[in-house]
Amino acid sequence: MESFFQEVIQAISTVGFPAVCCICMLYMMFKNQEREDQRFSELQESDNQRLLTLQEVIKDNTAAINEMIGILKGGNTLD
């Protein structure tokens, strides 16, 4: 860890404090964006799974409603 601080001090003395701060902020922004992209991918995957489940439920409900309509019209009976 001490070598890290030595490198930071060396960078500050070489290019200046504002430049080192900008580089650190750029690095932080890059890392935050990576984490946000990962989170978004995970959320998107879980949302896709939920949508597939909902599609199946809607399809099953549609079939059940159509069967009830047939029964009400007198065409089919439940087995």
N, C-alpha and C positions, 0 to 999 in steps of 0.2 A: 504494500500500500504506500510505503514511503517513496518508492520509485515513481509511482503515479503522480504524487504531489511534486516530486522533483521535475518530472516531465511537464507538468502544468506550469510550474514556475519558469522553466526554461522557455516554454512556448510564449508565456506572457512577456518575458524579457526580449524574445526574438521578434514577435509580430505585434505585440501590444495587447493590452487588456480588452479593448472593444472587439478585436478580431477573435480572440479566444472565446469571449462570451458569445459572439455570434455563432461560432463553430459548435459550442456546447448546446446552444439553443436549437440549432439545426439538427444536431444529433438527437436531442430529446424529442423534437417534432417527428423525426423519422421513426424512432422507436414507438412513440405513441400511435402513429399511423399504422405501423405493423400490428400492434395489439388490437386496434380498432378493426382492421381488416380481418384479423383472425376471429374476433368476436362476431363480426357481421357474417362471416362464412358459417360459423356455428349456428347463429340464429336463423340464417337462411335455410340451412339443412333441417333444423327442427321445424321450421314453418312448412317446408315442403312435405315433411312426414305428416304433419297435422292435416295439410290439404289432401293428401292421399287418403287418410283416414276419413275425412269429411266426405270425400267423393264416394267412398264405399258406403258410408251411412246413408247418404242421399239416394244412391242407387237402390239400396235395400228398402228405404222408405217409399220410394217411387213404386217399386214392385209390390209392396204391401198395400199401398193406396189403390193401385190398379186392380189388385185382387179383391179388395173391399168393394170397389166400384162394380166389379163383375158380380159379386155376391148380391149387392143391392139391386142390380138390374135383373137378378134371377138367373143369370147364365151359369154361374159356377157355384160349387159348394166347397167348403173346407174339407180337406182329407184328414 
